[in-house]
């Protein structure tokens, strides 16, 4: 997924520091100073000064090979996010039950802006391979959890997402806004979502909403199974039951 920079190259110091941190992604976990400057669109001298400060604070670390990596200080701060680990701790036993009982993948995600972020993913003994990872971002229109989160997002978020562009993962990925609107209406009326071979051609995902004490959808849970191994309706009962249990367990 592409991410926008918080400011232009001549923006405030904090914005430029965030640009440097944003240069890291799953495909670029280790970067040289020149690579960081290029990816963050800033002069090498500016990148050098800011990386020195980020290293001193612990946001990044510089190895003996001269490459920079994300530092543990950011992980420590990330663990304080209430929508991440707090939600994960409550949901984990139910995700474990889903994976254990089916041998497949169970996933937990929240919406962040126009994308989703996976908070947890557990793989059962015979789980189908998936493209998702914990902490990774994904399109709201393609996955089971994404369709749930988009269906219950504010109208302005839905309209912006449905305005495109849409990322196509397989020949089954739905990119037609009219069809997506029908799918989102079905999610709201039926209480679960179905993503059939939209991300990989061998996977079927069924998702359900997790609600807080005010009945607002704050997250989504899903099962991702081998395509053809079970019907969406049979999976929906399992997923909805787990989502309801997680909802009841959330603190008020």
N, C-alpha and C positions, 0 to 999 in steps of 0.2 A: 504494500500500500504506500502511496505517496503522502508525504506530510508537508504542510506549509511551514515556512519559516516565520517565527514570531515577529521579526522586524526585518527591515532591509539591512544591507551591509553597513550603513552608517547610523543605525539605530542606537538606542541606549546600551550601556555596558551589559546589563542583565540580558537583554534581548540577544546580543551577540554571543554571550556565553551559552545561552540556550541553543543558538544556532550550532555551536560546536558540539554540544551534547546530542543534538538532533542528527548530527552527521553519522552517528553510530546506528546500525540496524542489524538484523540477523545475518545479513550477508557481509557486513563490515564491522566485525566485533573488535578488530585491532587495526589501528590506523596510524600512519606516520604523520608528522606535523604538516608536511606539505599536502598530504591527502586531506587532512582535516580542513586546512585553509581553503583548498579547492572546493570541497563539498559544502563548506559553510559560506562560500562566496565572500571571502574577506582577505585582506593582505596578510602575508606570512608573518610579518612583525606583530600585527594585532593578534593573530592566532597564538603566537608564541607567548605573548604577555598574558593572555587570558588562560591559556592552558596551564601556565605556571601557577596562577591563582587557583584554578580548579584542582590542580594536583595538591596544593597546600591544604585545601579544605577537605580533600578526600573524595571529590566527585569523580575524579579520574585517577588512574595510576599509570606510571610510565615504567615499562619493563626494561630489563638489561639490554634488550634488543632495540630499544629506542621507540618502540611502538606504544601507543596509548590505548588504554582499556577503561571501560566503566568501572568506577571504584565502589567499594563496599558501602561507603557512606550513603550513596543513593539507595542501595537496597535497604539499609536501616530506616531511612525516611519512608520508603515505599511501604514498609511493613506497617506503618501507622495509618495508612489509608483505610477508612472505614468500609468502603465498597469493595476492598480487595480481601486482605487476610481475614477480617472479621466475618464477612460473608462466607468466605471459603471455609473457615472453621466450623460454622454452623452447617454448611451444606455437605462437607466432606463425608460424613457417615452415609448419607443417602446416595451420594455419587458412588461410593464404594459398593453399596448394595446393588446399584444398577449395573455396574461393570461386572461384579461377581456373578450375578444371576443370569446375565446374558452372554458374558464372555466378550463383550464389545466395549466401545468407547462411550464414556459419559463425560459431558462437558458443562461448564458453568461460565457464563459470560455476562458482561454489563455493557451498556451503551456509553460511549464517550464521543460526544459530538455526532458526526455523521458516520462513525464506524463503531464496531464492537471490539472489546478487549476480552480475551479469554483469561479468566481468573484461575481456572483449574481444568485439567483434562486427565482422566484416568483411563488406561487401556486394559481391557480384559485379556484373558489368555489367548483368545483367537480373534482379536480385534482387527478390523479392516484398517489398512494404512490411511492416515489422514494428513492434510496439509497444515493443520492448526497446531499451535504451541502455546503454552502458558505465557502470558504477557504479550502475545502477538495480537495484531489488529487484523480485522477482516471486514469485507463488505457486508452491510446489513441485508442486502437483497438475496444472498446466495445460500446461507446456512440456515439450519433449523432455529438456532438461537437468534440469529440475526433477524429472521422474519418475525419472530415473536417480539423482539425489542422494537423493531420498526413499526409493527402494527399498533403498539401501545405508546409510541413516541408522540410528542406534540405535533399538531398538524403542520406547522411550519418546517419541522424537521422532515416529515414525510414528503412534503412537496419539494424540498430541496434535493432529497435523495432521489425521488422519482423523476426529477428533471434530468438525471444522468450527469455525466456518462456512467455506463455500467461496465464492470469488468466481467469478461466472459472466461470461464474456467473450462467448460466442456460444451459440447453441442447441445446439451440439455439446460444450460444456464439461461434462466429467464431474464430477458432484457427489454421486454415490451412493457411500458408503464401501465397500460390498460390491464394486462394480465396480472401484473404485480399488484395493482389495486384490488383486483378480485381475490387474489391470494391473501392479502392483508385483511380483507373483510371476512374471509373464511376463518382466519386465525382468531379474530375477535369473536366470531359467532360460535365456533367449535371449541375454542379453548386450547388448541394446539396447532402447530405448524408442521408442514411436510416439505422437505427439500429432497427431491428425488434425482440423484445423479447430477446435481447442479455444480458440485465442486470437484468430484472425481466420478468416473463412470461406474465404479464398483460400490458406491456408498449411498445409503439412504439415511436421512436424518429426520428425527421427529423431536420438536421442542415444545416447551410449555413455560408459562410465565411464573415468576416468583414475585409475590406481593408483600408489601410491608403492612404495618398495623393500620395504615390509612387506606389500604386497598390499592395502592399505587404500584405499578410494575417496576421493580428495581433491578431485576436480573432475569435470566432465563437459563433453563437446564435442558439438555438434550441427550438423546441416545443416537449414536452413529453406528449403523450396522451394515453388514454386507447386503448389497442390493439383492432382493429376491429371497432373503432368509426369513422375513416376517412381513406381515401387512402393517401399514401405517396405523390402522385402528388398534391392532393388538399392542403395538408399541406405545401408542398414545395413552393407554390406561396406565402403563408403568410410569411413563414420564410425568403425567399429570399428578399421579399419586405422590411421586417424589417431590414435585414442585410444591404441592399443597403442604406436605410435611415440612419442607424447608421454610415455607412461608409462616407456618405456625410456630416454628422454632426461633424465628428472628426476634430479637429484642424489640419491645414496643417503643 
